[in-house]
């Protein structure tokens, strides 16, 4: 009997010990951070043109405008609709972010940035720049659009916030459009001879 009692007592102690262990679980937290990443396209392809613009003048990240679309043989600026192209590439973003468009020279200009034109001449053509995510099948923007219209001041810029919400998910891997348009209103003032150029910079910056 004593042996049986001893065994029973030992069993009871083991059960009690097992019960105590079950009531005091140990946990290990496993976690990691997914970095906020926004990447613009590494390269762009011509998608569409307006007012006679084609992809013939676009290569890599340079758009060369033919003289016939810019000024006539008498140096008078060619009037008409905006001479524009749309280029597209695949970018990526996984969080809320801002889209910024910035013009270095404030439109197409000749000579030193911001220099005044000689009397009786012009040395600048205004530009419009636009950048946004797209659904890929056409030019419909997905989310906000960053746009500077008729830019004429060096350093002009526009910033739009893409805020992720229940109705606006992160873009993920998606086509991204940049539109560049030469504004060509009626203008009689002849242009100074020279090379006219601008640099437009598009920036995606995570905001969370």
N, C-alpha and C positions, 0 to 999 in steps of 0.2 A: 504493500500500500504506500509505503513511504516513497518507493521508487516511482510509482505511478503519480503520486502527488507532486513529486519533484519535477517530473516530466511535464505535467500539466501546468505547473507554475512557470516553468521555463517557456512553454508555448504561449502562455498569457503575456509574459514579458515581451516576447518577440512581436506579438500582435500589437501590443501597446506601442512598442517602438516603431513598428510599421505605420501605425496610425498617426503618430507624431510627425513622421517624415512627410506624409501625404498632406498634412495641414500646413507645412512650411515649405512651399515650393520655391525653388531658385529659378530666376529668369535672367536671360542674357539679351540685351537689346542689340539688334543688328540694324544698321542704318548707313546711308550714303547719300551724297548730294549729286543731283544731276545738274551740271553747269548750264548756265544761260548762254545760249549760242545763237548768234545771228550772222549769217554769211550772205553777202551779195554774190551774184553770178560771177564766175571767173572769166566768162566771155559772153558776148552778146551776139545775137543773130538778127538780121533785118527782118521785120515782120510786115510793115506797111508804110506807105508814103502818102503825102497829100500835096496837091498843087504841082504835080509832075515829079516830085522827089522819088527816087528809087534807091535800091540798095547798092547801086554801082559805086557810089561814093563812100560807102561805109566799109571799113576794114578794121578788125580788132576792136579798138576803142577810139577810133578817129573817124570823124565824118567830114569829108571834103565836099564843099558846096561848089558846083560849077559856076563860073563867071556869068553865064547866061541867066542864071536864076538870081543873081545878086545885083549886077549892074549892067546897063546897056553899053553900047559902043561909045556913047556920049558921056559915060561915067554917071548918068542919072540912075538912081536906084530903081530896080524893077518893082513895080507895084503889083499887088494881087493878094490872094489868100496866103495864109501862113504856109511857107515852104517847110514841110515837116516830115520827119521820119519817126517811126516807133521801132525800138529794138527790144529784144527779150532774151532772158537767160533764166536759168533755174537757181534760185536761192534757197536759203533755209533759215528758219527761226523757230524757237520753241518756247517763247515767252512774250510778255508785253514788251513793247519797244517803241522807239521813235524812228521816223523816216525823215531824213533831212536832205534837202536839195540846196546847193550853194553855187553861185556863179562867181568865178574869180575876177572877171573883168567887167561884169555888168553888161553882158551882151557882146555881140561881135564888134570889136574895135580894132583900130589900126594904131600903131605906135605905142607910146608909153601908156600904161594903164591910167585912165582918168584924164588924159591930156585933152585940152580944148582943141577943137578943129580950127584951121585957118579961116579967116573971114571969107564968106561965100561958099564954104565947103562943109561937108559932114564927114565924120570919121567913125560913125557908130551905127549899127543896126540893132534894134531891140530884139530880145529873144524871149521865148516862153519855154520853161522846163517843167516837166511833170514826172513823178515816179510813184509807183504803187505795185502792190501784189495784184495778180489777176487770176481768173479761173482757168486760163490757158486756152479755152476754146475760142475766145474773142477778147476784146479789150476791156470787158467789164471789170472794174476794180473790185477787189476783195479787201474790205477795210478802208481806212482813210487814205487820202491822196495828198502828197506833198507837192505843192505847185507854186512857182513864181511866174507871174504873168507880166509880159512887157518889161522884163528886167532891164534896167538902164543904169544901175549904180553898182560899182565894184563891191563885191562882198555880199550882195543881196542874197537872202536865203529864206527858206520856208521849212518849218518843222511841224509834222503831224504825229499825234500819239496813237499808236495801235494798242489799245487796251484789251487784253484777253478777258472775256466774260462768257456767260452761259450761251450767248448767241454769236459770239465771235471767238472761235478757238484759235490757238496758235497757227500760223500759216503752215508750219511743217516744211516739207520740200515742195516748192511751188514756183510757177513762173513769175518773174518780176519784170515789169515794163519800165522803160525810160523813154519819154517823148521829148524831142527837141524841135522847136519851131522858130523859123526866122519870121519876124513880123514885117510885113511889107505894105504899109499904108502908102497912099499917094504922097510923094515927096519929090520936089523939083530940085532940091539942092544937090549938086554933083558930089560924088565921093572922092576923097583924097586917094590917089593911087597907093596901093600897098597891100600887105597881107593882113586880113581881118580874122581874128580868132578869139576864142573864149575857152575856158575849161569849166565844165560842170562836174561837181563832186556830189555823189550820193552816199549817204552814211546810214547804216542801221545800228542803233545802239540799244542794247537790252536795258529795260527800266526796272527790272525786278530780278 
